[in-house]
Amino acid sequence: MAGEKFYDEEIAKLRDSLFRETSSVSAETFNDYFFSIIGKSLQNGQTILDIGTGNGYVLSELLNRFPQYSLNLFGIDNSSIMVDRARKLLGEKAHIYLGDNFKLPCKDDSFDLVTAKNVTSIYISEIRRVLHEKGYFIFREYGLGKGLVEVSALFSKERLIRSRDLDYYISRLKENDFEIEIAEQHKIKRNYAPKKLIEIAKSFPFIESFSGEDEREILNRFNRPLEEVTSDPLIIVARRKR
């Protein structure tokens, strides 16, 4: 599995540390915005699946932010390391499974809501299959700049992993009988120390075959104590029509 190959213990620990940090009020506000959108779709007793759940962050935030709802929470990730972390974080509050997004280990029409936050690969036909009719898919991802627009510009497009724009996702969702309710592209300026840029670049599938030479390229370009870099997150809310 691709995720299993990418996420070793070192990268898993790095991602944990990055999740705990807040380097920008604007970025944190956007995170709040993402969860507020999810919150508008929540109802008591819903069954929710988070795909590419990683360390269980999205599910843990749903529990923390919306304690008024009784929710049946499920998470799937294709990295056994990340599944172990999610299970430790959530305990019996959610069901976490090792599985591939290409073939979700779930029955048809199983979920009221599917969420995905910065997931390496999504298969919209599978998301449609496991959603109830009129169920929601709420998706947060980065655009062509992969969340680090100026850093991405240092590399050829062919080396950027999963560099896609908003229209790509809208088109794929519509092809699979989804109705788009929200589709937004945002631009957020954030300040980073150069070494932090390296940590982020290492923490998720960003550049194909990322190497020491690539690190040096980034550090040569971004060498001031703090560098302003543009994040390009997008949010889509889509509803299964039938």
C-alpha positions as MATLAB code, in Angstrom:
seq = 'MAGEKFYDEEIAKLRDSLFRETSSVSAETFNDYFFSIIGKSLQNGQTILDIGTGNGYVLSELLNRFPQYSLNLFGIDNSSIMVDRARKLLGEKAHIYLGDNFKLPCKDDSFDLVTAKNVTSIYISEIRRVLHEKGYFIFREYGLGKGLVEVSALFSKERLIRSRDLDYYISRLKENDFEIEIAEQHKIKRNYAPKKLIEIAKSFPFIESFSGEDEREILNRFNRPLEEVTSDPLIIVARRKR';
ca = [
       0.000    0.000    0.000;
       1.316    3.467   -0.878;
       0.542    4.961    2.531;
       2.179    2.040    4.295;
       5.394    2.679    2.345;
       5.390    6.425    3.027;
       4.493    6.592    6.726;
       7.255    5.218    8.928;
       7.552    5.944   12.657;
       9.713    9.024   12.091;
       7.231   10.638    9.705;
       4.303    9.676   11.940;
       5.953   11.462   14.885;
       6.690   14.480   12.697;
       3.041   14.700   11.616;
       1.922   14.477   15.237;
       4.126   17.427   16.173;
       2.908   19.481   13.216;
      -0.738   18.828   14.083;
      -0.139   20.123   17.604;
       1.401   23.373   16.422;
      -0.446   26.502   15.364;
       1.835   28.747   13.331;
      -0.780   31.195   12.080;
      -4.061   32.625   13.308;
      -5.334   32.643    9.734;
      -4.578   28.952    9.292;
      -6.267   28.085   12.562;
      -9.296   30.154   11.564;
      -9.529   28.161    8.347;
      -9.382   24.930   10.323;
     -12.273   26.184   12.442;
     -14.123   27.035    9.244;
     -13.702   23.493    7.923;
     -15.156   21.984   11.082;
     -17.951   24.540   11.210;
     -19.021   23.380    7.747;
     -19.050   19.785    8.944;
     -21.024   20.873   12.001;
     -23.830   22.258    9.833;
     -24.416   18.767    8.434;
     -24.395   16.933   11.765;
     -27.418   15.333   13.354;
     -27.787   13.100   16.361;
     -27.207    9.416   15.652;
     -25.398    9.867   12.342;
     -22.853    7.356   11.080;
     -19.701    9.099    9.823;
     -16.653    7.812    7.960;
     -13.341    9.682    7.807;
     -11.199    8.340    4.971;
      -7.426    8.654    5.127;
      -7.962    9.274    8.812;
      -4.253    9.277    9.680;
      -3.816    9.706   13.415;
      -7.573   10.204   13.909;
      -7.397   13.994   14.054;
     -10.690   14.736   12.263;
     -12.672   12.247   14.343;
     -11.157   13.497   17.597;
     -12.042   17.073   16.643;
     -15.641   16.071   15.917;
     -15.871   14.595   19.404;
     -14.292   17.665   21.011;
     -16.156   20.309   19.032;
     -19.628   18.731   18.917;
     -20.191   16.885   22.215;
     -23.950   17.537   21.926;
     -24.251   14.872   19.223;
     -24.159   11.112   19.642;
     -22.213   10.005   16.559;
     -21.126    6.627   15.232;
     -17.581    7.298   14.073;
     -15.450    5.232   11.706;
     -12.001    5.870   10.261;
      -9.982    4.138    7.560;
      -6.313    4.491    6.667;
      -3.952    2.358    4.600;
      -0.990    2.802    6.954;
      -0.852    0.397    9.900;
       1.348    2.898   11.754;
      -1.264    5.648   11.458;
      -4.102    3.222   12.308;
      -2.312    2.328   15.551;
      -1.966    6.024   16.394;
      -5.637    6.698   15.698;
      -6.719    3.779   17.856;
      -4.566    5.017   20.736;
      -5.986    8.530   20.391;
      -9.646    7.548   20.121;
      -9.898    4.312   22.070;
     -13.466    2.995   22.018;
     -14.909    6.299   20.801;
     -14.433    5.329   17.138;
     -13.891    2.250   14.995;
     -10.590    2.466   13.100;
      -9.768    0.075   10.278;
      -6.826   -0.638    8.025;
      -8.074   -0.336    4.458;
      -7.609    1.149    1.011;
      -9.698    4.062   -0.291;
      -9.779    2.343   -3.687;
     -11.904   -0.427   -2.163;
     -13.412    0.707    1.111;
     -14.143   -2.197    3.487;
     -17.724   -1.002    3.974;
     -21.154   -2.051    2.759;
     -23.139    0.014    0.265;
     -25.171    2.925    1.690;
     -23.503    2.709    5.110;
     -22.839    6.354    6.006;
     -24.660    9.648    6.396;
     -21.450   11.627    5.995;
     -17.966   10.978    4.633;
     -15.113   13.360    5.426;
     -11.622   13.636    3.976;
      -8.873   16.049    4.982;
      -5.672   16.196    2.926;
      -5.946   12.607    1.726;
      -3.382   11.216   -0.719;
      -5.945    9.473   -2.941;
      -9.726    9.558   -3.030;
     -11.957    7.405   -5.212;
     -15.221    9.220   -5.648;
     -17.106    6.205   -6.986;
     -16.300    4.394   -3.725;
     -17.371    7.376   -1.632;
     -20.657    7.469   -3.513;
     -21.139    3.733   -2.994;
     -20.815    3.854    0.794;
     -22.913    7.016    1.246;
     -26.653    6.979    1.836;
     -28.775    8.642   -0.818;
     -28.568   12.400   -0.134;
     -25.581   11.792    2.136;
     -22.782   14.366    2.241;
     -19.116   14.248    1.298;
     -17.074   17.073    2.871;
     -13.580   17.399    1.512;
     -10.657   19.609    2.442;
      -7.564   19.529    0.243;
      -4.884   21.785   -1.199;
      -4.869   23.116   -4.740;
      -2.174   23.166   -7.385;
       0.373   24.600   -4.945;
      -0.033   21.714   -2.483;
      -0.382   24.130    0.438;
       3.084   25.592   -0.182;
       2.645   27.562   -3.379;
       6.065   29.217   -3.568;
       7.847   26.004   -2.553;
       5.955   23.993   -5.167;
       7.073   26.496   -7.812;
      10.671   25.283   -7.336;
       9.809   21.887   -8.777;
       8.432   20.614  -12.062;
       4.738   19.831  -12.166;
       5.576   16.192  -12.887;
       7.229   15.850   -9.482;
       4.329   17.315   -7.513;
       2.228   14.515   -6.061;
      -1.520   14.962   -6.637;
      -1.393   18.613   -7.715;
      -5.022   19.303   -8.714;
      -7.294   22.298   -8.913;
     -10.852   22.854   -7.708;
     -12.383   22.191  -11.132;
     -10.835   18.729  -11.252;
     -12.667   17.633   -8.109;
     -15.928   19.312   -9.106;
     -15.885   17.530  -12.452;
     -15.197   14.127  -10.901;
     -17.933   14.564   -8.309;
     -20.524   15.581  -10.878;
     -19.610   12.563  -13.013;
     -20.502   10.387  -10.022;
     -23.954   11.904   -9.366;
     -22.983   14.417   -6.710;
     -24.545   17.848   -6.394;
     -22.046   20.535   -5.386;
     -23.265   22.744   -2.533;
     -19.996   24.473   -1.610;
     -16.812   24.747   -3.680;
     -14.278   27.266   -2.437;
     -10.616   27.971   -3.122;
      -8.763   30.014   -0.500;
      -5.402   31.765   -0.282;
      -3.795   32.093    3.130;
      -0.428   33.723    3.871;
       1.646   32.001    6.514;
       5.090   32.667    7.977;
       7.523   29.761    8.288;
      11.058   29.220    9.474;
      12.955   27.504    6.617;
      13.523   24.316    8.605;
       9.793   24.124    9.271;
       9.185   24.129    5.522;
      11.459   21.098    5.254;
       9.585   19.299    8.033;
       6.248   19.927    6.342;
       7.572   18.812    2.952;
       8.710   15.545    4.545;
       5.495   14.930    6.472;
       3.151   14.172    3.575;
       3.385   13.010   -0.077;
       4.517   16.299   -1.615;
       7.470   15.867   -3.997;
       8.207   12.616   -5.797;
      11.455   11.078   -4.481;
      12.124   13.987   -2.113;
      15.882   14.115   -1.488;
      18.653   15.959    0.315;
      19.218   17.937   -2.867;
      15.603   19.068   -2.738;
      16.065   20.163    0.880;
      19.057   22.261   -0.132;
      17.078   23.788   -2.997;
      14.370   24.893   -0.571;
      16.861   26.246    1.976;
      18.714   28.188   -0.732;
      15.486   29.861   -1.816;
      13.998   30.381    1.659;
      16.828   31.491    3.909;
      15.445   34.304    6.050;
      14.404   33.624    9.675;
      10.757   33.822    8.605;
       9.429   33.400    5.072;
       5.931   34.208    3.864;
       4.438   31.299    1.928;
       0.959   30.968    0.409;
      -1.311   28.112    1.375;
      -4.071   27.244   -1.127;
      -6.674   25.121    0.687;
      -9.971   24.248   -0.931;
     -13.222   22.983    0.544;
     -15.986   21.078   -1.221;
     -19.354   19.992    0.134;
     -21.107   17.557   -2.195;
     -24.364   15.681   -1.780;
     -25.139   12.344   -3.342;
     -28.182   12.846   -5.556;
     -29.321    9.231   -5.934;
];
